[in-house]
Amino acid sequence: MPDSSGTEGKRTAAGTGDAEDGTELKRVIGPGLLLLFIVGDILGTGVYALTGKVAAEVGGAVWLPFLLAFVVAMLTATSYLELVTKYPRAGGAAAYTNRAFGIHFLTFIVTFAVMCSGLTSASSASKAFAANLLSALDIDGDHARATMIIALAFMAGISLINLRGVGESVKTNVVLTIVEVTGLMIVIAIGAWAVLQGDGEFSRVGEFNTTGGETAFGAVTAATALAFFAMVGFEDSVNMAEETKDPVRIFPRMMLIGLTITGVVYVLVAIASVTLVAPSDLGEGETPLLKVVEAGAPGFPLDLFAWITMFAVSNSALINMLMASRLLYGMSRERALPAPLGRILPRRRTPWVAITFTTLLAFLLIGYADLGALGGTTSLLLLCVFAVVNVAVLVLRRDRVEHRHFRAPTALPVIGAVLCVYLAGPLAGRPADDYRIAGWLMLIGLALWACVWLANRMLGRRQRAD
């Protein structure tokens, strides 16, 4: 709901977009383009690659974790909507954390966690790309070494594109979104056709995997902790605030519509998947939706669907690696990380040290972790970030602005924070590998930060908190 609070000090008006330094980004994104950006950013590796892993956790009721993940994402989205309409500037979670708490170290932790989530997400996309490429080439059997080589080569290719410089535009995202949605619509249509023809086992959608003494509740929460990976991406759209026409009016409606569309698509894909393929079979390998298409429409060209999947996950990988390298570059410029990470290529003007460093970390992740662990780690990191954002929106209620903005009912950020903490914790049945991978990544960040802190202290410089 809108808020017409008073003002404490002069703030930038929501509709002008004027920056404090007098600069202004061009506002070219209308409601349609913003909706496509949000939908396209959410769709991708999560549903294409992890539907089978979620099914292995929960059984036939694979749709339920996706639905619960959608609910948690929607709660957190209301916090982002209040913040982005209150402060319609690019910045995201790190900017909101810094504004709310003003603690440099906390801002660094949140920023580095977001960066690491990009690396784990891109690494999972690399593994999904490799598995689908082998399928498109009709190479069957267990080819772990070939998958590893392809995934590493794919990541190297992404880094080369990143080094060369990529001018990403929202209009390009329209094409990518259409391809991603088309692939998922194919799965839904095949599932619906099979059910109408009397094929498949629709009764599976009510079955829970309780093997090993695990309760249905435990299975669902563990699967939801993983399925949340499929719902992330909506938070990236807040960085488009300065380029959106009338963000205070447009953002709430488009984000809520976009989240609802993706939530419905995910639930329908999950139902179609488990109807046509047994959960135990769906959880094997890294190409679950290919199995669904093959089972429901044997005559459908599987190579085509494999390429659609590769196209979708390639876009996810590129966007996440671009984000990760630019965050490292930015943190080095703010004296939060070693200065060499801020070096750029003279001609291309791209942060080559940051790109190289993030690529090496991605190589380690590809070699060390499987697809499920990478997806789970991405979910873990972002759930922690979202918990902080849900608290930040409540802290910033004391900060008044002169324009009307969206205001989330107080209960929603509170519930969102509690659910995010719960799903990020061990009580949700989260595998130990998720904590191990996230812990090592954050230790790397802390080591880099400590080196800079000591250097700044010795040189008598203050670390910036921007």
C-alpha positions as CSV (number, residue, x, y, z in Angstrom):
1,M,0.0,0.0,0.0
2,P,1.2,3.6,-0.6
3,D,2.7,5.7,2.2
4,S,2.5,9.4,2.3
5,S,4.9,9.9,5.2
6,G,6.5,13.2,6.0
7,T,10.1,14.1,5.2
8,E,13.3,14.1,7.2
9,G,15.7,16.0,5.1
10,K,15.4,16.4,1.3
11,R,15.2,13.2,-0.7
12,T,15.1,12.5,-4.4
13,A,11.7,12.5,-5.8
14,A,10.6,9.1,-7.1
15,G,9.5,10.2,-10.5
16,T,12.5,12.2,-11.5
17,G,15.4,9.7,-11.2
18,D,17.9,12.5,-10.6
19,A,21.0,11.2,-8.9
20,E,22.6,13.1,-6.1
21,D,25.5,14.0,-8.4
22,G,23.2,15.5,-11.1
23,T,23.5,12.5,-13.4
24,E,20.4,10.7,-14.7
25,L,19.9,7.3,-16.4
26,K,17.5,7.2,-19.3
27,R,14.1,5.8,-18.3
28,V,13.1,3.5,-21.1
29,I,11.5,0.5,-19.4
30,G,7.8,0.4,-19.4
31,P,5.5,-2.2,-17.7
32,G,5.7,-4.8,-20.4
33,L,9.5,-4.8,-20.6
34,L,9.8,-4.8,-16.9
35,L,7.5,-7.8,-16.6
36,L,9.5,-9.7,-19.2
37,F,12.7,-8.8,-17.4
38,I,11.4,-10.2,-14.1
39,V,10.0,-13.4,-15.6
40,G,13.1,-14.0,-17.7
41,D,15.4,-13.4,-14.7
42,I,13.6,-16.0,-12.5
43,L,13.1,-18.7,-15.2
44,G,16.2,-20.6,-16.0
45,T,18.6,-23.1,-14.4
46,G,16.5,-23.8,-11.3
47,V,13.5,-25.4,-13.0
48,Y,15.3,-26.8,-16.0
49,A,17.9,-28.6,-14.0
50,L,16.7,-29.1,-10.4
51,T,13.1,-30.4,-10.8
52,G,14.5,-33.9,-10.6
53,K,16.5,-33.2,-7.5
54,V,13.4,-31.7,-5.7
55,A,11.4,-34.8,-6.8
56,A,14.1,-37.1,-5.3
57,E,13.7,-35.2,-1.9
58,V,9.9,-35.1,-1.7
59,G,8.5,-37.7,-4.0
60,G,5.4,-37.2,-6.2
61,A,4.3,-34.0,-4.4
62,V,7.1,-32.2,-6.1
63,W,4.8,-29.2,-6.9
64,L,4.4,-28.4,-3.2
65,P,8.0,-27.3,-2.5
66,F,7.8,-25.0,-5.6
67,L,4.5,-23.6,-4.3
68,L,6.0,-23.0,-0.8
69,A,9.1,-21.4,-2.4
70,F,6.9,-19.1,-4.3
71,V,5.1,-18.0,-1.1
72,V,8.5,-17.3,0.7
73,A,9.7,-15.3,-2.4
74,M,6.4,-13.3,-2.5
75,L,6.8,-12.3,1.1
76,T,10.4,-11.2,0.5
77,A,9.3,-9.4,-2.7
78,T,7.0,-7.1,-0.7
79,S,10.1,-6.0,1.3
80,Y,12.0,-5.3,-1.9
81,L,9.0,-3.4,-3.3
82,E,8.8,-1.1,-0.3
83,L,12.5,-0.4,-0.5
84,V,12.7,0.1,-4.3
85,T,9.7,2.4,-4.3
86,K,11.0,4.3,-1.3
87,Y,14.5,4.5,-2.7
88,P,14.1,4.2,-6.5
89,R,17.8,3.8,-7.2
90,A,20.0,0.9,-8.3
91,G,21.8,-0.9,-5.5
92,G,19.9,-3.9,-4.2
93,A,20.4,-5.8,-1.0
94,A,23.8,-4.3,-0.2
95,A,22.5,-0.7,-0.6
96,Y,19.5,-1.4,1.7
97,T,21.7,-3.1,4.3
98,N,24.1,-0.2,4.4
99,R,21.3,2.3,4.6
100,A,19.6,0.4,7.4
101,F,22.5,-0.6,9.6
102,G,25.5,1.5,8.4
103,I,27.9,-1.3,9.4
104,H,30.6,-1.7,6.8
105,F,31.4,-5.3,7.6
106,L,27.7,-6.4,7.4
107,T,27.4,-4.6,4.1
108,F,30.5,-6.5,2.8
109,I,29.1,-9.8,4.0
110,V,25.8,-9.3,2.2
111,T,27.5,-8.1,-1.0
112,F,30.0,-11.0,-1.0
113,A,27.2,-13.5,-0.3
114,V,25.3,-12.1,-3.3
115,M,28.4,-12.4,-5.4
116,C,29.0,-16.0,-4.3
117,S,25.4,-16.9,-5.1
118,G,26.1,-15.8,-8.7
119,L,29.1,-18.1,-8.8
120,T,27.2,-21.2,-7.5
121,S,24.3,-20.4,-9.8
122,A,26.6,-20.1,-12.9
123,S,28.4,-23.2,-12.0
124,S,25.2,-25.2,-11.7
125,A,24.2,-23.8,-15.1
126,S,27.5,-25.0,-16.5
127,K,26.8,-28.6,-15.3
128,A,23.3,-28.4,-16.8
129,F,24.7,-27.2,-20.1
130,A,27.2,-30.0,-20.3
131,A,24.5,-32.7,-19.5
132,N,22.1,-31.4,-22.1
133,L,24.9,-31.1,-24.7
134,L,25.8,-34.7,-24.3
135,S,22.1,-35.6,-24.6
136,A,21.8,-33.5,-27.8
137,L,24.8,-35.4,-29.2
138,D,23.1,-38.7,-28.3
139,I,25.9,-39.7,-26.0
140,D,24.4,-42.0,-23.4
141,G,25.8,-43.6,-20.2
142,D,27.9,-42.2,-17.4
143,H,30.4,-39.7,-18.8
144,A,31.5,-37.8,-15.7
145,R,34.8,-36.8,-17.1
146,A,33.3,-35.5,-20.4
147,T,30.6,-33.6,-18.4
148,M,33.4,-32.0,-16.3
149,I,35.4,-31.0,-19.4
150,I,32.4,-29.5,-21.2
151,A,31.3,-27.6,-18.1
152,L,34.8,-26.2,-17.6
153,A,35.1,-25.3,-21.3
154,F,31.6,-23.6,-21.1
155,M,32.7,-21.5,-18.1
156,A,35.9,-20.5,-19.9
157,G,33.8,-19.4,-22.9
158,I,31.6,-17.3,-20.6
159,S,34.7,-15.7,-19.1
160,L,36.0,-14.8,-22.6
161,I,32.7,-13.2,-23.5
162,N,32.8,-11.3,-20.2
163,L,36.4,-10.1,-20.9
164,R,35.4,-8.9,-24.3
165,G,32.6,-6.9,-22.9
166,V,28.9,-7.6,-23.2
167,G,26.3,-4.9,-23.8
168,E,23.2,-6.5,-22.2
169,S,19.9,-4.8,-23.0
170,V,16.4,-5.5,-21.7
171,K,15.1,-6.0,-25.3
172,T,17.6,-8.8,-25.7
173,N,16.1,-10.3,-22.6
174,V,12.7,-10.4,-24.3
175,V,14.1,-12.9,-26.9
176,L,15.7,-15.0,-24.1
177,T,12.6,-15.0,-22.0
178,I,10.5,-16.2,-25.0
179,V,12.8,-19.1,-25.5
180,E,12.8,-20.1,-21.8
181,V,9.1,-19.8,-21.5
182,T,8.6,-21.8,-24.8
183,G,10.6,-24.8,-23.4
184,L,8.5,-24.8,-20.2
185,M,5.2,-24.5,-22.2
186,I,6.2,-27.5,-24.2
187,V,6.6,-29.5,-21.0
188,I,3.2,-28.3,-19.7
189,A,1.5,-29.0,-23.0
190,I,3.0,-32.5,-23.2
191,G,1.9,-33.3,-19.6
192,A,-1.6,-32.0,-20.2
193,W,-2.0,-34.0,-23.5
194,A,-0.7,-37.2,-21.8
195,V,-3.2,-36.8,-18.9
196,L,-6.1,-36.3,-21.4
197,Q,-5.1,-39.4,-23.3
198,G,-5.1,-41.4,-20.1
199,D,-1.3,-41.8,-20.0
200,G,1.0,-41.2,-17.0
201,E,0.3,-41.6,-13.3
202,F,-1.5,-38.4,-12.1
203,S,-2.0,-40.1,-8.7
204,R,1.7,-39.6,-8.0
205,V,1.1,-35.8,-7.3
206,G,-0.1,-36.7,-3.8
207,E,2.7,-39.1,-2.8
208,F,5.5,-38.2,-0.4
209,N,8.9,-39.7,-0.1
210,T,9.2,-40.9,3.5
211,T,11.8,-43.5,3.0
212,G,14.5,-43.7,5.7
213,G,12.0,-42.7,8.5
214,E,11.7,-39.1,7.3
215,T,8.3,-37.5,7.9
216,A,6.3,-35.8,5.1
217,F,7.0,-32.4,6.7
218,G,10.7,-33.0,6.8
219,A,10.7,-34.1,3.1
220,V,8.8,-31.0,2.1
221,T,10.9,-28.5,4.0
222,A,14.2,-30.1,2.7
223,A,12.8,-30.0,-0.9
224,T,11.6,-26.4,-0.4
225,A,15.0,-25.3,0.7
226,L,16.3,-26.5,-2.6
227,A,13.4,-25.4,-4.7
228,F,13.9,-21.9,-3.6
229,F,16.8,-21.7,-6.0
230,A,14.2,-21.7,-8.8
231,M,12.5,-18.6,-7.5
232,V,15.5,-16.3,-7.1
233,G,16.2,-13.6,-9.7
234,F,13.3,-11.2,-8.9
235,E,15.6,-9.3,-6.6
236,D,17.8,-8.3,-9.5
237,S,15.1,-6.2,-11.1
238,V,15.5,-3.5,-8.4
239,N,18.7,-2.5,-10.1
240,M,16.6,-1.4,-13.0
241,A,14.7,1.2,-10.9
242,E,16.6,4.2,-12.3
243,E,15.8,3.1,-15.9
244,T,12.1,2.4,-15.3
245,K,9.3,4.8,-16.1
246,D,7.5,5.8,-12.9
247,P,9.0,2.9,-10.8
248,V,6.8,3.7,-7.7
249,R,3.7,3.0,-9.7
250,I,4.9,0.2,-12.0
251,F,7.2,-1.9,-9.9
252,P,4.7,-3.3,-7.4
253,R,2.2,-4.5,-10.0
254,M,4.8,-5.9,-12.4
255,M,6.9,-7.7,-9.7
256,L,3.8,-9.4,-8.2
257,I,2.4,-10.4,-11.6
258,G,5.8,-11.7,-12.6
259,L,6.3,-13.8,-9.5
260,T,2.8,-15.2,-9.9
261,I,3.3,-16.2,-13.5
262,T,6.6,-18.0,-12.7
263,G,5.0,-19.7,-9.6
264,V,2.1,-21.0,-11.7
265,V,4.5,-22.2,-14.5
266,Y,6.7,-24.0,-12.0
267,V,3.8,-25.8,-10.3
268,L,2.4,-26.9,-13.7
269,V,5.8,-28.1,-14.9
270,A,6.3,-30.0,-11.6
271,I,2.9,-31.7,-11.9
272,A,3.5,-32.6,-15.6
273,S,7.0,-34.0,-14.8
274,V,6.0,-36.3,-12.0
275,T,2.9,-37.4,-13.9
276,L,5.0,-38.7,-16.8
277,V,8.2,-39.8,-15.0
278,A,8.5,-41.6,-11.6
279,P,10.1,-39.4,-9.0
280,S,13.0,-41.8,-8.5
281,D,13.8,-41.8,-12.2
282,L,13.3,-38.0,-12.5
283,G,15.9,-37.5,-9.8
284,E,18.6,-39.4,-11.7
285,G,21.0,-37.4,-13.9
286,E,20.9,-33.7,-14.7
287,T,18.4,-33.5,-17.6
288,P,15.0,-34.1,-15.9
289,L,12.8,-32.2,-18.3
290,L,14.3,-34.1,-21.3
291,K,13.1,-37.3,-19.6
292,V,9.6,-35.8,-19.3
293,V,9.5,-34.8,-23.0
294,E,10.8,-38.2,-24.1
295,A,8.2,-40.0,-21.9
296,G,5.2,-37.9,-22.9
297,A,6.0,-37.3,-26.6
298,P,8.4,-39.9,-28.0
299,G,8.2,-38.3,-31.4
300,F,9.2,-34.8,-30.2
301,P,12.7,-33.8,-31.4
302,L,14.7,-34.2,-28.1
303,D,17.7,-32.4,-29.6
304,L,15.6,-29.3,-30.1
305,F,14.5,-29.3,-26.5
306,A,18.1,-29.9,-25.3
307,W,19.2,-26.8,-27.2
308,I,16.4,-24.8,-25.7
309,T,17.6,-25.8,-22.3
310,M,21.2,-25.0,-23.1
311,F,20.1,-21.6,-24.3
312,A,18.2,-20.9,-21.1
313,V,21.0,-21.9,-18.8
314,S,23.6,-20.1,-20.9
315,N,21.8,-16.9,-20.3
316,S,21.7,-17.6,-16.6
317,A,25.4,-18.3,-16.4
318,L,26.4,-15.2,-18.3
319,I,24.3,-12.8,-16.3
320,N,25.5,-14.3,-13.0
321,M,29.2,-14.2,-14.0
322,L,28.8,-10.6,-15.2
323,M,27.2,-9.7,-11.8
324,A,29.8,-11.5,-9.8
325,S,32.8,-10.0,-11.5
326,R,31.3,-6.5,-11.3
327,L,30.6,-6.8,-7.6
328,L,34.2,-7.8,-6.9
329,Y,35.4,-4.9,-9.0
330,G,33.1,-2.5,-7.2
331,M,34.2,-3.8,-3.7
332,S,37.8,-3.3,-4.7
333,R,37.1,0.3,-5.7
334,E,35.5,0.8,-2.3
335,R,38.6,-0.5,-0.6
336,A,36.7,-3.6,0.7
337,L,38.8,-6.0,-1.3
338,P,42.4,-5.9,-2.7
339,A,43.0,-3.2,-5.2
340,P,44.2,-5.5,-8.0
341,L,40.6,-6.8,-8.4
342,G,39.8,-3.3,-9.7
343,R,42.2,-3.4,-12.6
344,I,40.6,-3.2,-16.1
345,L,41.7,-3.9,-19.6
346,P,42.8,-0.7,-21.3
347,R,40.9,-1.2,-24.5
348,R,37.9,-3.3,-23.5
349,R,37.4,-1.5,-20.2
350,T,36.4,-4.8,-18.5
351,P,37.6,-5.8,-15.0
352,W,40.0,-8.6,-16.1
353,V,41.4,-9.5,-12.7
354,A,37.9,-9.8,-11.1
355,I,36.7,-11.9,-14.1
356,T,39.8,-14.2,-13.8
357,F,39.3,-14.6,-10.1
358,T,35.6,-15.4,-10.3
359,T,36.2,-17.8,-13.1
360,L,38.8,-19.7,-11.1
361,L,36.4,-19.9,-8.2
362,A,33.7,-21.2,-10.6
363,F,36.2,-23.9,-11.9
364,L,36.7,-25.1,-8.3
365,L,33.0,-25.2,-7.7
366,I,32.3,-27.2,-10.9
367,G,35.0,-29.7,-9.9
368,Y,34.1,-30.0,-6.3
369,A,30.3,-29.9,-6.1
370,D,27.4,-31.7,-7.9
371,L,24.4,-29.9,-9.3
372,G,22.2,-30.4,-6.3
373,A,24.8,-29.0,-3.9
374,L,25.4,-25.9,-6.1
375,G,21.7,-25.2,-6.3
376,G,21.3,-25.7,-2.6
377,T,24.2,-23.4,-1.8
378,T,22.7,-20.7,-4.1
379,S,19.5,-21.0,-2.2
380,L,21.2,-20.9,1.2
381,L,23.2,-17.8,0.4
382,L,20.2,-15.8,-0.9
383,L,17.9,-16.9,1.9
384,C,20.4,-15.4,4.3
385,V,20.5,-12.2,2.3
386,F,16.7,-12.1,2.1
387,A,16.4,-12.5,5.8
388,V,18.6,-9.4,6.2
389,V,16.5,-7.4,3.7
390,N,13.3,-8.4,5.5
391,V,14.8,-6.9,8.7
392,A,16.2,-3.9,6.9
393,V,12.8,-2.8,5.6
394,L,11.5,-2.7,9.2
395,V,14.5,-0.7,10.5
396,L,14.1,1.8,7.6
397,R,10.5,2.5,8.6
398,R,12.0,5.3,10.8
399,D,13.5,6.9,7.6
400,R,10.9,9.2,6.1
401,V,10.7,10.2,2.4
402,E,8.7,12.9,0.8
403,H,7.0,10.8,-1.9
404,R,4.3,8.1,-1.7
405,H,5.6,4.6,-1.9
406,F,4.5,0.9,-1.5
407,R,4.3,-0.1,2.1
408,A,4.3,-3.8,3.0
409,P,2.0,-4.9,5.9
410,T,4.4,-5.3,8.9
411,A,3.5,-8.9,9.3
412,L,4.8,-9.9,5.9
413,P,8.5,-8.9,6.4
414,V,8.4,-10.5,9.8
415,I,7.0,-13.8,8.5
416,G,9.4,-13.6,5.5
417,A,12.5,-13.2,7.8
418,V,11.4,-16.1,10.0
419,L,10.8,-18.4,7.0
420,C,14.1,-17.4,5.3
421,V,16.1,-18.1,8.5
422,Y,14.3,-21.4,9.0
423,L,14.8,-22.6,5.4
424,A,18.5,-21.6,5.7
425,G,19.0,-23.5,8.9
426,P,19.6,-27.2,9.6
427,L,16.1,-27.8,10.9
428,A,14.9,-27.6,7.3
429,G,16.9,-30.7,6.5
430,R,19.5,-28.8,4.4
431,P,22.5,-31.0,3.4
432,A,25.8,-30.4,5.1
433,D,27.4,-29.8,1.7
434,D,25.5,-26.6,1.3
435,Y,27.0,-25.1,4.5
436,R,30.5,-26.5,3.6
437,I,30.5,-24.8,0.2
438,A,29.0,-21.6,1.4
439,G,31.5,-21.6,4.4
440,W,34.5,-21.9,2.2
441,L,33.4,-19.2,-0.1
442,M,32.7,-16.8,2.7
443,L,36.1,-17.6,4.3
444,I,37.8,-16.6,1.0
445,G,35.9,-13.3,1.2
446,L,36.8,-12.8,4.8
447,A,40.4,-13.5,4.2
448,L,40.5,-10.9,1.4
449,W,38.6,-8.4,3.5
450,A,41.0,-8.9,6.4
451,C,44.0,-8.3,4.2
452,V,42.5,-5.0,3.0
453,W,41.5,-4.0,6.6
454,L,45.0,-4.5,7.9
455,A,46.5,-2.6,4.9
456,N,44.1,0.3,5.4
457,R,44.8,0.4,9.1
458,M,48.6,0.4,8.5
459,L,48.2,3.2,5.9
460,G,45.8,5.1,8.0
461,R,43.0,5.0,5.4
462,R,39.3,4.5,6.2
463,Q,37.3,1.9,4.5
464,R,34.3,3.3,2.6
465,A,30.8,2.1,3.5
466,D,29.1,3.0,0.2
